[in-house]
Amino acid sequence: MQPPAPEPGSSGTPPTPPAPAPAESTEARAVAEGSHGAPGTHRANGHDPRPGTPRPASAPGAPSSRGTSPLNAPQPPFRRKNDPMTQPSSSSPSAPVPGRPGSAPSSPDSGRATDPAGTARAETGRPTVASLPGHRSAPTGQPPHGSAHGGTAGTGSALEPDLDADLDAYEDPEGVELPAGRFLDRERSWLAFNERVLELAEDPRTPLLERANFLAIFASNLDEFFMVRVAGLKRRIATGVATRSASGLLPREVLELIWTRSRELMARHAACFQQDVLPALADEGVQLVRWAELSETEQARLFTLFRQQIFPVLTPLAVDPAHPFPYISGLSLNLAVVVRNPVSGHRHFARVKVPPLLSRFLEAAPDRYVPIEDVIAAHLEELFPGMEVLAHHSFRLTRNEDLEVEEDDAENLLQALEKELMRRRFGPPVRLEVEESIDPYILDLLVRELKISDVEVYPLPGPLDLTGLFGIASLDRPELKFPKFIAGTHRDLAEVESASAPDIFAAVRERDVLLHHPYDSFSTSVQAFLEQAAADPDVLAIKQTLYRTSGDSPIVDALIDAAESGKQVLVLVEIKARFDEQANIKWARKLEEAGCHVVYGLVGLKTHCKLSLVVRQEGETLRRYSHVGTGNYHPKTARLYEDLGLLTADPQVGADLSDLFNRLSGYSRRETYRRLLVAPRSLRDGLIERIESEVRHHRAGRPAHVHFKVNSMVDEAIIDACYRASMAGVPVDVWVRGICAIRPGVPGLSENIRVRSVLGRFLEHSRVFAFGNGGEPEVWFGSADMMHRNLDRRIEALVRVSDPAHRAALARVLETGMSDSTASWHLGPDGEWNRHSTDADGQQLPNVQELLIDARRRRRGTSTP
């Protein structure tokens, strides 16, 4: 999660916005699915070094997040078993299958690319492979530590943008010796990502309302992490699936690591809000107060508000022999209330749900806000007339909210998903947050009735649920936010003018247009492209993928307009996009009613690629105009997510998109393309072949390098290819927003690998893959992250960049993001992330996003927003 709720989680982020990733979070699922960056000083080690901030205590008996197992400790073999073109089968530890060959077959497109040879970056004094600790709470072969809390029922699977529930097994290619323990644990890495989001909130140099926003993003990211990743681990434990992950950990060990680490991070999160952000907001005239701090006039005003707008929607639910314990919905904020009958003297328990559709913080007076649960608690006698209110405590439950839809050729996927969305509301609990002042009797009652273990209870200072800070962060106080930035029209589109609006088709016929959002406006590029296509009488057909889009989507409106004007419109709607399923079902039906051909992709595979194809009659010929991107066709998140897109009239790209759309909507079995790499068949092998080609270039003395920019770096086959390239002397740079399982800087294994992470006001979301290619640079970008779900269980597409100027521009962005002269986090061989935000003189380093904003402003001739 990160700014908007990332593609959950993303990640989460910006907007979640996404992590994470989260996401990925998120994304407001931006960051999510996670994700932001700004200068700061706190190391990513789980402890706040500032004076006066208590070091978070671990839960009694909880395992350490670090173990003592050496990197090369013996581990059982792992293999992945996936038929990439059919419903994927789950991996089985008892049925090994042949591993992937070390040298992947060449991809259909062998055109190569890139830049000067890099030099090996060896560092001295670093631990050897054999001495590195593994992230393991108990040595291999010993029973997991702390298993007193036994089985915990649950179901679950994955998280957008950064979370993927399936822990696929993997085994090294035969004949290639790489040390065991070379993969960092993915859950620990995700928590480290969310810690980086937290560090932005802790950093006093981050604008104040942005700090509040990052606190909300952190909370939203963590919610999605528990709903998906933790729920998935509990399901594996409950069903007896105890295979080790690639990092060598059993599900129980991973779960204990999560419980310990998340408790520490949640304590830091609460401390940052209570001790830093809350007082700083008050100093700026924005006061978040509790009921007792209000004046009589303010209380009277809120009583009127309570009677008129809150009381009518409240439903107190009693618990007694005639009233069973009520269902507690996931992520709902609740009040546990104890009342006494003055006649009988008996005490009773009741639950009051805080209405989720009302504002989280109510304005008691200008710039004075109070949590809504405080207002409800102050008027409980209105809900229980004639009873004595003895106590009230807020609590919040997180449930497994992942979906499991069984697909087959005969099933109506839309109906199946709607049924599963109803079942999602009743997933088993995975986390209980309570106010630290809660009465022990009430806590015992909640734990017993909700069937949750003690280790899953998180006592916190009130108020709970700091995702409500999104509302505070949106206050109109520009001096407390990042300087405003308004994206401009891309210069290649602005140059071509017609009688009215710019003619997108004329611009794209002249040259390919490389878009970099949010620095280039989405509305005057991609959105305008589709709106112009819908209105143009010469356009015969539009084909479009939709993974996530906004509730009032101009993209959907343009497609409906096109269909109503008689054009052939094919829309591939991915209704299984996590946490957007209900919205996508709605838009799928709206599109169908307008006459669009709506399809839902291939059985067993999510359609995650970002593609648009317009077929236009031009004289005696048909011309195809294409858009291939890294981000969703979502105008709102396009202002918060960093993404790339290519508008082109290149016949090869147009033919590739035609073939791919035919495969998605019909029975085509085409698997080779001209300028695309497509998952699940050719993308992983195509990238591995290119990595191995860099090794050959390096050995021949030609320029060679591997530069990746991704949201997540988890796939073991890709990571091992990077390890082998590093061992051969090829420089490998990885710019990752969220999860990263690669260990950089290990002598003899990865001393030529650097890993950086950039978080900031925008959620880094693009995926770029650049290769030196012997001096003829090759660059690809697209929708795929280096995760099993993307490479094995999704339709993903990367496009090769053919314009040398575009390749050079992308290479400059990658170099800037990896440079030691810009702010970022650096990953060490032990899995720890260290913030690099000041130079040797203590001066603050610029963020790559700030540099790109400044460059766009200079291009438009303005030095101010």
C-alpha positions in Angstrom: 0.0 0.0 0.0 1.7 3.7 -0.3 -0.4 6.6 -1.3 -3.7 5.7 -2.7 -4.6 2.3 -1.8 -2.5 0.5 -4.0 -3.1 -2.0 -6.2 -3.6 -3.4 -3.1 -0.6 -3.7 -1.8 0.5 -2.8 -3.7 0.7 -1.3 -1.8 -0.4 0.0 -1.5 0.4 3.9 -1.8 0.5 6.7 -2.8 -2.8 6.2 -2.9 -4.1 3.3 -1.9 -2.5 3.4 -2.7 0.0 1.4 -3.8 2.4 -1.1 -2.1 1.5 -3.2 -1.2 1.6 -3.8 -2.9 0.2 -4.2 -1.9 0.0 -4.5 -2.1 0.1 -3.6 -5.5 -2.4 -2.3 -0.5 -4.2 -0.3 -1.6 -3.1 0.1 -4.2 -6.3 4.6 -1.7 -4.9 1.2 -2.3 -2.0 2.7 -3.6 0.8 2.0 -1.7 -0.3 -0.7 -1.5 -1.4 -2.7 -2.9 1.4 0.2 -1.3 4.4 3.3 -1.5 6.3 6.6 -1.1 9.6 8.1 -0.5 11.0 11.2 1.1 14.1 12.0 3.1 14.5 10.6 6.5 16.9 9.1 9.1 15.3 6.1 10.7 16.9 2.8 9.8 14.6 0.1 8.6 15.3 -2.1 11.7 12.0 -1.9 13.5 13.2 0.6 16.2 12.7 4.3 16.4 16.0 5.8 17.4 14.6 9.1 18.5 14.9 10.0 22.2 11.8 9.5 24.3 10.3 6.9 22.0 10.0 3.6 23.7 11.4 0.6 22.0 8.5 -1.7 21.1 8.4 -4.8 23.1 8.0 -8.2 21.6 5.1 -10.4 22.7 6.0 -12.9 25.4 7.2 -16.0 23.9 7.2 -14.6 20.4 10.1 -15.7 18.2 12.8 -13.3 16.9 12.5 -12.2 13.3 16.1 -13.3 12.9 17.4 -16.8 13.4 20.8 -18.3 13.3 20.6 -20.7 10.4 23.4 -20.1 7.9 22.7 -19.2 4.4 24.0 -22.5 3.1 22.1 -24.6 5.7 20.7 -27.8 4.0 17.1 -27.4 3.0 14.7 -29.7 1.2 14.4 -29.2 -2.5 11.6 -27.1 -4.0 10.0 -27.3 -7.3 7.3 -25.4 -9.1 4.6 -27.2 -11.0 2.5 -25.1 -13.3 1.0 -25.8 -16.7 1.1 -22.2 -17.9 -1.7 -22.4 -20.4 -4.3 -24.2 -18.3 -5.7 -24.0 -14.8 -2.6 -24.1 -12.6 -2.1 -27.1 -10.4 -0.9 -26.6 -6.9 2.6 -27.7 -6.0 3.0 -31.0 -4.1 6.0 -31.8 -2.0 5.5 -35.5 -2.6 5.3 -35.3 -6.4 8.5 -33.7 -7.7 8.5 -32.6 -11.3 11.4 -31.7 -13.5 12.9 -28.2 -12.8 13.2 -25.5 -15.4 16.3 -25.9 -17.5 19.1 -23.4 -16.7 19.1 -22.0 -20.2 15.6 -20.9 -21.3 14.6 -21.2 -24.9 14.9 -18.1 -27.0 11.8 -15.9 -27.2 10.2 -15.2 -30.5 11.7 -11.8 -30.6 15.4 -11.9 -30.3 16.1 -8.2 -30.9 18.6 -7.1 -28.3 19.3 -3.8 -26.7 21.2 -1.6 -24.2 24.2 0.3 -22.8 27.8 0.5 -21.9 29.4 -2.3 -20.0 29.1 -1.9 -16.3 31.9 -2.7 -13.9 31.7 -5.2 -11.1 30.8 -3.7 -7.8 32.6 -5.8 -5.2 32.8 -4.7 -1.6 35.1 -5.9 1.0 34.3 -6.7 4.6 30.9 -8.2 3.9 29.8 -11.6 5.2 30.4 -14.6 3.2 27.6 -16.8 1.8 28.2 -19.4 4.6 28.0 -16.8 7.4 24.8 -15.1 6.5 21.9 -15.8 8.9 18.7 -17.2 7.4 15.3 -15.7 8.5 14.3 -18.8 10.4 12.9 -19.0 13.9 14.0 -22.6 14.4 16.6 -24.7 12.7 15.6 -27.0 9.9 14.1 -30.2 11.2 13.2 -28.9 14.7 9.6 -28.3 15.7 8.4 -24.7 15.2 8.9 -22.5 18.2 5.9 -21.2 20.1 3.2 -23.5 18.7 1.1 -23.4 21.8 -1.5 -21.6 20.0 -2.0 -24.6 17.8 -4.3 -24.7 14.8 -6.0 -21.6 13.6 -8.7 -22.0 11.0 -8.8 -19.7 8.1 -8.8 -19.4 4.4 -7.1 -17.0 2.0 -4.7 -16.4 -0.8 -3.3 -13.1 -2.2 -3.1 -9.4 -2.1 -2.9 -6.5 -4.6 -0.5 -5.0 -5.4 2.3 -6.7 -3.7 0.8 -9.8 -2.1 0.6 -13.2 -3.7 -0.8 -16.1 -1.6 0.6 -19.1 -3.4 4.0 -20.1 -2.1 5.0 -22.1 -5.1 7.8 -24.6 -4.7 11.0 -24.2 -6.8 14.1 -26.2 -7.4 17.4 -25.0 -8.9 18.1 -25.9 -12.5 20.1 -29.1 -12.6 23.8 -28.7 -12.8 23.8 -25.2 -11.3 25.0 -24.9 -7.8 23.7 -22.0 -5.8 23.6 -21.8 -2.0 20.5 -22.6 -0.1 19.1 -19.7 1.9 19.8 -17.3 -0.9 16.1 -16.1 -1.0 14.9 -13.6 1.6 11.5 -14.3 3.2 8.8 -12.6 1.2 6.5 -11.8 4.2 9.4 -10.3 6.1 10.2 -8.3 3.0 6.6 -7.1 2.7 6.7 -5.9 6.3 9.9 -4.1 5.6 8.2 -2.3 2.7 5.4 -1.1 5.0 8.1 -0.1 7.4 9.5 2.2 4.7 6.0 3.8 4.4 6.0 4.3 8.1 9.5 5.9 8.0 8.0 8.6 5.7 5.4 9.3 8.4 8.0 9.4 11.1 10.2 11.8 9.1 9.7 15.4 10.3 10.9 16.6 6.8 7.8 15.1 5.2 5.0 17.7 5.0 2.6 17.3 8.0 -0.6 16.3 6.2 1.5 13.9 4.0 2.7 12.3 7.3 -0.9 11.8 8.3 -1.5 10.3 4.8 1.4 7.9 5.2 0.1 6.8 8.6 -3.3 6.0 6.9 -1.5 4.2 4.1 0.5 2.1 6.5 -2.7 1.1 8.3 -4.6 0.3 5.1 -1.7 -1.8 3.7 -1.5 -3.8 7.0 -5.2 -4.4 6.9 -4.9 -6.0 3.4 -1.8 -7.9 4.4 -3.7 -9.6 7.3 -6.8 -10.2 5.2 -4.8 -12.0 2.5 -1.3 -13.1 3.5 -2.0 -14.0 7.1 -5.3 -15.6 6.2 -3.6 -17.7 3.6 -0.9 -18.9 6.0 -3.6 -19.9 8.5 -5.4 -21.8 5.8 -2.2 -23.7 4.9 -1.6 -24.6 8.6 -5.3 -25.6 9.1 -5.3 -27.9 6.0 -1.9 -29.5 6.8 0.0 -27.9 3.9 3.3 -27.5 5.6 5.7 -27.2 2.7 8.6 -24.8 3.3 8.8 -21.5 1.3 11.7 -20.7 -0.8 13.3 -18.9 2.1 13.2 -22.2 4.1 10.5 -21.3 6.5 7.4 -23.4 7.4 4.0 -21.6 7.4 3.9 -21.7 11.2 7.4 -20.1 11.4 6.4 -17.4 9.0 3.2 -16.7 10.9 5.1 -16.3 14.2 7.5 -13.9 12.5 4.6 -11.9 11.2 2.9 -11.7 14.6 6.1 -10.5 16.2 7.2 -8.0 13.6 3.7 -6.6 12.9 3.3 -6.0 16.7 6.5 -3.9 16.7 5.5 -1.9 13.7 2.0 -1.3 15.0 3.5 0.0 18.2 5.7 2.4 16.2 2.8 3.4 14.1 0.7 4.3 17.2 3.6 6.1 18.8 4.2 8.2 15.7 0.6 9.3 15.6 0.3 10.0 19.4 3.7 11.5 20.0 4.6 13.2 16.8 1.8 13.8 14.3 -1.0 14.6 16.7 0.9 17.4 18.6 2.3 18.7 15.3 -1.2 19.0 13.8 -2.4 20.9 16.9 0.5 23.3 16.5 -0.8 24.0 13.0 -4.3 24.6 14.2 -5.7 21.1 13.3 -6.9 19.6 16.5 -7.9 15.9 16.9 -9.4 15.7 20.4 -11.4 13.3 22.5 -14.9 13.9 23.8 -13.8 15.0 27.3 -11.7 17.8 25.7 -14.7 19.4 24.0 -16.4 22.5 25.3 -20.0 22.4 26.3 -21.0 24.3 23.2 -19.1 21.8 21.0 -20.7 18.8 22.8 -24.1 20.3 22.4 -23.5 20.8 18.6 -22.4 17.2 18.3 -25.4 16.0 20.3 -27.7 17.6 17.7 -25.6 15.9 15.0 -25.9 12.6 16.8 -29.7 12.8 17.1 -30.2 13.8 13.5 -27.6 11.8 11.5 -26.0 9.1 13.7 -28.7 7.7 16.0 -31.1 6.7 13.2 -28.5 4.3 11.7 -27.2 2.7 14.9 -28.3 -0.8 15.8 -27.4 -2.0 19.4 -27.2 -5.8 19.5 -27.6 -7.4 22.9 -25.9 -10.7 23.9 -27.8 -13.1 26.2 -29.5 -16.5 25.9 -32.1 -15.1 23.6 -29.6 -13.1 21.5 -26.5 -15.0 20.3 -23.2 -13.1 19.9 -23.6 -11.0 16.7 -21.6 -11.3 13.6 -18.7 -8.8 13.5 -17.9 -7.8 10.0 -14.3 -7.4 8.8 -12.6 -4.0 9.4 -15.7 -2.6 11.1 -15.1 -0.4 14.1 -17.3 -1.4 17.1 -18.1 -0.5 20.7 -18.3 -3.3 23.3 -20.7 -2.0 25.8 -21.5 -3.2 29.4 -24.9 -2.2 30.8 -26.7 -3.0 34.0 -30.4 -3.5 34.6 -31.1 -1.3 37.7 -34.1 -3.5 38.6 -32.5 -6.9 38.5 -28.9 -5.8 38.9 -27.8 -8.1 36.1 -25.0 -7.0 33.8 -25.3 -7.4 30.0 -23.0 -7.2 27.1 -24.0 -5.4 23.8 -22.2 -4.5 20.6 -22.7 -1.2 18.7 -21.3 -1.0 15.2 -19.9 2.3 14.1 -21.5 3.2 10.8 -18.8 2.8 8.1 -20.4 5.3 5.7 -20.2 8.3 8.1 -17.1 10.5 8.5 -14.4 8.9 10.7 -13.6 12.3 12.4 -16.5 14.7 13.0 -15.9 18.5 13.1 -16.9 19.8 16.5 -15.7 23.3 15.6 -13.6 24.8 12.8 -10.4 22.7 12.7 -11.4 20.7 15.7 -12.2 17.0 15.1 -13.4 14.2 17.3 -13.6 10.4 16.5 -17.1 9.4 15.7 -16.9 6.5 18.2 -16.4 9.1 21.0 -19.6 10.8 20.0 -21.5 7.5 20.0 -20.0 6.5 23.3 -21.0 9.7 24.9 -24.7 9.1 24.0 -25.0 5.4 24.7 -27.9 6.1 27.2 -29.9 7.1 24.1 -29.4 3.6 22.8 -30.1 1.8 26.1 -32.8 3.9 27.8 -33.5 2.7 31.4 -30.2 0.9 31.6 -27.0 2.0 33.4 -24.0 2.1 31.0 -21.0 0.8 33.0 -18.3 0.6 30.4 -17.5 0.8 26.7 -14.5 -0.1 24.7 -13.7 0.1 21.0 -12.5 -2.9 19.0 -11.9 -3.8 15.4 -11.7 -7.2 13.7 -9.9 -8.2 10.6 -11.2 -11.3 8.7 -9.9 -13.3 5.8 -11.4 -11.5 2.8 -9.7 -13.3 0.0 -11.8 -15.1 -2.7 -11.7 -18.7 -3.8 -13.6 -19.2 -7.0 -13.5 -22.6 -8.6 -13.6 -22.1 -12.4 -14.6 -24.6 -15.1 -15.6 -24.2 -18.7 -19.3 -24.6 -18.0 -19.5 -22.2 -15.0 -20.8 -18.7 -15.3 -17.9 -16.9 -13.7 -19.9 -13.7 -13.1 -22.5 -15.6 -11.0 -19.8 -17.6 -9.2 -17.9 -14.5 -8.2 -21.0 -12.8 -6.9 -21.7 -15.7 -4.6 -18.2 -15.7 -3.4 -18.3 -12.0 -2.6 -21.2 -12.8 -0.3 -19.2 -15.5 1.4 -16.2 -13.1 1.8 -18.1 -11.2 4.5 -18.0 -14.4 6.7 -14.3 -15.2 6.5 -12.6 -16.4 9.7 -10.9 -13.7 11.9 -7.2 -13.2 11.7 -6.6 -10.1 13.9 -8.4 -8.4 16.8 -7.4 -4.8 17.6 -8.6 -3.5 21.0 -8.0 -0.3 23.1 -5.3 -1.0 25.5 -7.6 0.1 28.4 -10.1 -2.7 27.6 -11.6 -4.5 30.6 -10.1 -8.0 30.8 -13.6 -9.5 31.1 -14.7 -7.9 27.9 -11.5 -9.0 26.1 -11.9 -12.6 27.3 -15.5 -12.5 26.0 -14.4 -11.2 22.6 -11.5 -13.7 22.3 -13.8 -16.6 23.2 -16.8 -15.6 21.0 -14.7 -14.7 18.0 -12.6 -17.9 18.4 -9.3 -16.0 18.0 -6.0 -16.8 19.8 -4.3 -14.5 22.3 -1.4 -13.9 20.0 -3.8 -12.4 17.4 -5.0 -9.7 19.8 -3.3 -6.3 19.4 -3.9 -3.8 22.3 -3.3 -0.3 21.0 -3.9 3.3 22.3 -7.0 4.8 20.9 -8.3 5.8 18.6 -8.2 2.6 16.6 -8.3 2.4 12.8 -6.0 5.2 11.7 -7.1 4.7 8.0 -9.5 7.5 9.1 -6.5 9.9 8.7 -7.1 9.8 5.0 -9.9 12.3 5.7 -7.6 14.6 7.8 -4.9 14.4 5.1 -7.4 15.7 2.5 -8.0 19.0 4.4 -7.5 22.1 2.3 -4.2 23.1 3.8 -1.8 23.3 0.8 1.0 24.6 2.9 1.0 21.3 4.8 1.3 19.1 1.7 3.6 18.4 -1.1 3.7 21.3 -3.6 0.9 21.0 -6.0 1.8 19.4 -9.4 -0.6 19.4 -12.4 0.4 17.1 -15.2 0.7 18.7 -18.6 -0.1 17.3 -22.1 2.8 15.3 -23.6 4.7 17.5 -26.0 4.3 15.1 -28.9 0.6 15.3 -28.5 0.4 19.0 -27.9 2.4 19.8 -31.0 -0.2 18.3 -33.4 -3.2 20.6 -33.6 -6.5 20.4 -35.4 -9.5 22.6 -35.6 -10.4 21.7 -32.1 -8.7 19.3 -29.8 -5.3 17.7 -30.6 -5.6 14.9 -33.1 -4.2 11.9 -31.3 -4.2 9.7 -34.4 -2.2 12.2 -36.4 0.4 12.5 -33.6 0.8 8.7 -33.3 1.0 8.2 -37.1 4.0 10.6 -37.0 5.9 8.9 -34.2 5.5 6.6 -31.2 4.6 8.5 -28.0 6.2 7.4 -24.8 4.0 8.5 -21.8 5.2 8.8 -18.3 2.4 9.3 -15.8 1.6 11.2 -13.7 4.2 13.6 -15.2 2.3 13.4 -18.5 -1.4 13.9 -18.3 -3.5 10.7 -18.6 -6.7 12.6 -19.5 -5.1 14.4 -22.5 -3.3 11.2 -23.7 -4.8 7.8 -23.1 -8.3 9.0 -22.2 -8.3 11.4 -25.1 -7.1 8.6 -27.4 -10.2 6.4 -26.5 -12.6 9.3 -26.5 -11.4 10.4 -29.9 -11.7 6.8 -31.1 -15.3 6.6 -29.8 -16.3 9.8 -31.6 -14.4 9.2 -34.9 -16.7 7.8 -37.7 -13.7 6.2 -39.4 -13.0 4.0 -36.4 -14.4 0.5 -36.9 -13.4 -1.3 -33.8 -12.0 -0.8 -30.3 -10.6 -3.6 -28.1 -9.8 -2.9 -24.5 -8.7 -4.6 -21.3 -10.1 -3.3 -18.0 -8.5 -4.5 -14.7 -9.4 -1.6 -12.4 -11.2 1.6 -13.3 -13.0 4.4 -11.4 -16.6 4.5 -10.4 -17.4 7.4 -12.8 -15.0 6.1 -15.5 -14.7 8.2 -18.7 -13.0 5.2 -20.2 -16.2 3.1 -19.7 -18.3 6.0 -21.0 -16.2 6.3 -24.1 -16.5 2.5 -24.8 -20.3 2.7 -24.3 -20.5 5.7 -26.7 -18.5 3.7 -29.3 -20.8 0.7 -29.0 -23.9 2.9 -29.2 -22.6 4.5 -32.4 -22.3 1.1 -34.1 -18.6 0.4 -33.6 -17.4 -3.1 -32.7 -16.3 -2.9 -29.1 -14.6 -5.8 -27.3 -13.9 -5.3 -23.6 -12.0 -7.8 -21.5 -13.1 -7.2 -17.9 -11.1 -8.9 -15.2 -13.8 -9.3 -12.6 -11.4 -11.1 -10.3 -9.3 -7.9 -9.7 -8.8 -8.1 -5.9 -11.1 -5.9 -3.8 -12.5 -4.4 -7.0 -14.6 -7.4 -8.0 -18.0 -5.8 -7.2 -17.2 -2.6 -9.1 -16.0 -4.7 -12.1 -19.2 -6.8 -12.1 -21.2 -3.6 -12.2 -19.3 -2.1 -15.2 -19.3 -5.5 -17.0 -23.1 -5.5 -16.9 -23.3 -1.8 -17.9 -21.0 -2.4 -20.9 -23.0 -5.5 -22.0 -26.3 -3.5 -21.8 -24.7 -0.9 -24.2 -23.9 -3.5 -26.8 -20.2 -4.1 -26.0 -18.9 -7.6 -26.3 -17.7 -8.4 -22.8 -15.5 -11.4 -22.1 -13.8 -12.5 -18.9 -10.5 -13.9 -20.1 -9.2 -17.4 -19.9 -10.2 -20.0 -17.3 -7.6 -20.2 -14.5 -5.8 -17.0 -15.6 -6.3 -13.4 -14.5 -6.0 -10.9 -17.3 -3.7 -8.2 -15.9 -2.2 -6.8 -19.1 -2.9 -3.1 -20.0 -3.9 -3.0 -23.7 -6.0 -0.9 -26.0 -6.4 -1.4 -29.8 -8.2 0.9 -32.2 -8.9 -0.2 -35.8 -9.4 2.8 -38.1 -10.4 3.0 -41.8 -7.9 5.3 -43.6 -8.6 5.5 -47.3 -8.3 2.0 -48.8 -6.4 0.5 -45.8 -7.1 -0.3 -42.2 -4.6 1.1 -39.6 -4.3 -0.2 -36.1 -3.4 2.2 -33.2 -2.3 0.6 -30.0 -1.7 1.5 -26.4 0.4 -0.8 -24.1 0.9 0.3 -20.5 2.0 -0.6 -17.0 -1.0 0.9 -15.2 -4.7 0.6 -15.1 -7.1 2.6 -17.2 -8.1 4.6 -14.1 -8.0 8.4 -14.4 -7.9 9.0 -10.7 -5.0 6.7 -9.8 -3.2 7.9 -12.9 -2.6 11.1 -11.0 -1.0 9.2 -8.1 0.6 6.2 -9.6 3.9 6.4 -11.6 3.3 4.4 -14.8 4.5 4.1 -18.4 2.5 3.8 -21.6 3.3 3.6 -25.4 0.9 5.0 -28.0 2.0 3.6 -31.4 0.7 2.9 -34.9 3.5 0.3 -35.5 2.0 -2.5 -37.6 3.9 -5.2 -35.6 2.4 -4.0 -32.2 -1.0 -3.7 -33.8 -0.8 -7.3 -35.2 0.4 -8.6 -31.8 -2.5 -7.0 -30.0 -4.9 -8.3 -32.5 -3.5 -11.8 -32.0 -3.6 -11.5 -28.2 -7.2 -10.2 -28.1 -8.2 -13.0 -30.4 -6.6 -15.4 -28.0 -8.4 -13.8 -25.0 -11.8 -13.7 -26.6 -11.8 -16.9 -28.7 -9.8 -20.1 -29.2 -6.6 -18.9 -30.7 -3.5 -20.8 -29.5 -0.9 -18.3 -30.8 2.0 -18.1 -28.4 4.6 -16.2 -30.4 4.6 -12.4 -30.9 6.6 -9.8 -32.7 7.2 -7.1 -30.2 5.5 -8.6 -27.1 6.6 -11.0 -24.4 3.4 -12.6 -23.0 2.9 -14.5 -19.8 2.3 -17.2 -18.9 4.1 -18.8 -21.9 7.0 -16.7 -23.0 7.6 -13.9 -20.5 9.7 -15.6 -17.9 11.8 -17.6 -20.4 12.2 -14.5 -22.6 13.6 -12.5 -19.7 15.9 -15.3 -18.5 17.2 -15.8 -22.1 18.1 -12.1 -22.2 19.8 -12.2 -18.8 21.9 -15.1 -20.0 22.7 -13.3 -23.2 24.2 -10.5 -21.1 26.6 -13.0 -19.6 27.7 -14.0 -23.1 28.1 -10.3 -24.0 30.2 -9.7 -20.9 32.5 -12.6 -21.5 33.0 -11.4 -25.1 34.0 -8.0 -23.8 30.9 -6.2 -25.0 28.7 -3.8 -23.0 26.4 -5.8 -20.7 24.1 -5.0 -17.8 20.7 -5.9 -16.4 18.4 -3.1 -15.0 15.0 -4.0 -13.7 12.3 -1.7 -12.2 9.5 -3.7 -10.6 7.0 -3.6 -7.8 8.0 -7.1 -6.5 11.0 -9.4 -7.1 10.1 -12.8 -5.9 10.3 -15.4 -8.7 13.1 -17.7 -7.9 14.0 -18.6 -11.5 14.4 -14.9 -12.4 16.4 -14.3 -9.2 18.7 -17.2 -9.9 19.3 -16.0 -13.4 20.4 -12.6 -11.9 22.6 -14.5 -9.4 24.3 -16.3 -12.2 24.8 -13.1 -14.2 26.3 -11.4 -11.1 28.7 -14.4 -10.6 29.8 -14.0 -14.2 30.5 -10.3 -13.6 27.5 -8.6 -15.1 26.2 -5.6 -13.1 22.6 -6.2 -12.1 20.5 -3.3 -10.7 17.0 -3.9 -9.3 14.7 -1.0 -8.4 11.9 -2.4 -6.4 9.0 -0.8 -4.6 7.8 -3.6 -2.4 8.7 -7.2 -1.9 12.2 -8.4 -2.8 13.6 -11.9 -2.1 17.0 -11.3 -3.7 20.1 -10.9 -1.4 22.4 -8.3 -2.9 26.1 -7.9 -2.1 27.0 -11.4 -1.1 30.6 -12.2 -2.1 30.7 -15.1 -4.6 27.0 -14.8 -5.3 25.6 -11.3 -5.7 28.4 -8.8 -5.2 27.5 -7.3 -8.6 23.8 -6.8 -7.6 22.4 -3.6 -6.2 18.8 -3.2 -4.9 17.2 0.1 -4.3 13.7 1.2 -3.3 12.1 4.6 -3.9 8.9 5.7 -2.1 7.5 9.2 -2.4 4.4 11.3 -3.2 3.6 9.0 -6.1 3.3 5.2 -6.0 6.1 3.7 -8.2 4.2 1.3 -10.4 5.9 0.9 -13.7 7.8 -2.3 -14.7 10.9 -1.8 -16.9 13.5 -4.3 -18.1 16.6 -3.0 -19.7 19.6 -4.9 -21.1 23.0 -3.8 -22.4 22.8 -6.2 -25.3 26.4 -5.7 -26.4 26.0 -2.0 -27.0 22.6 -2.1 -28.7 20.4 -1.4 -25.7 17.1 -3.3 -25.4 14.3 -2.1 -23.2 10.9 -3.6 -22.4 8.1 -2.4 -20.2 4.6 -3.7 -19.3 2.3 -5.1 -16.7 4.3 -8.0 -15.2 6.0 -8.2 -11.8 8.5 -10.9 -11.0 6.1 -13.0 -9.0 4.7 -16.5 -9.6 1.2 -15.1 -9.9 2.2 -12.8 -12.7 4.4 -15.2 -14.6 2.3 -18.4 -14.2 -1.3 -17.4 -13.5 -1.9 -14.1 -15.3 -2.0 -12.8 -18.9 0.7 -10.2 -18.8 2.4 -8.4 -21.7 5.7 -6.5 -22.1 6.3 -4.4 -25.2 9.8 -3.8 -26.7 10.7 -0.2 -27.0 12.0 0.4 -30.6 12.7 4.2 -30.6 16.3 4.9 -29.5 15.3 8.2 -27.9 12.7 6.4 -25.8 15.2 3.7 -24.7 17.7 6.5 -23.7 15.0 8.3 -21.8 14.0 5.2 -19.8 17.7 4.4 -19.2 18.2 7.9 -17.7 15.2 7.3 -15.4 16.6 4.0 -14.2 20.1 5.4 -13.7 18.7 8.3 -11.7 16.6 6.0 -9.4 19.6 3.8 -8.7 22.1 6.7 -8.2 23.7 7.4 -4.9 23.0 11.1 -5.5 19.2 10.6 -5.1 17.2 9.5 -2.1 16.3 5.8 -1.8 16.5 2.8 0.5 19.4 0.3 0.0 18.9 -3.4 0.6 21.8 -5.3 2.4 22.7 -9.0 2.2 21.0 -9.6 5.6 17.7 -8.4 4.3 17.8 -5.1 6.1 16.8 -1.9 4.3 18.8 1.3 5.1 17.6 4.7 4.2 20.0 6.8 2.1 18.5 10.4 2.2 21.5 12.7 2.9 24.9 13.2 1.3 28.3 13.1 3.0 27.8 16.7 4.2 24.4 16.0 5.7 22.5 17.7 2.9 19.1 16.3 1.9 19.2 14.3 -1.3 16.6 14.9 -3.9 14.0 12.3 -4.7 13.8 11.0 -8.3 10.1 12.0 -8.4 11.0 15.6 -7.4 13.6 15.7 -10.2 11.1 14.5 -12.8 8.5 17.1 -11.6 11.1 19.8 -11.9 12.1 18.6 -15.4 8.5 18.7 -16.6 8.0 22.3 -15.1 11.2 23.5 -16.9 10.0 21.9 -20.1 6.7 23.9 -19.8 8.7 27.0 -18.9 7.5 27.3 -15.3 9.7 27.0 -12.2 6.7 27.0 -9.8 3.6 24.8 -9.6 
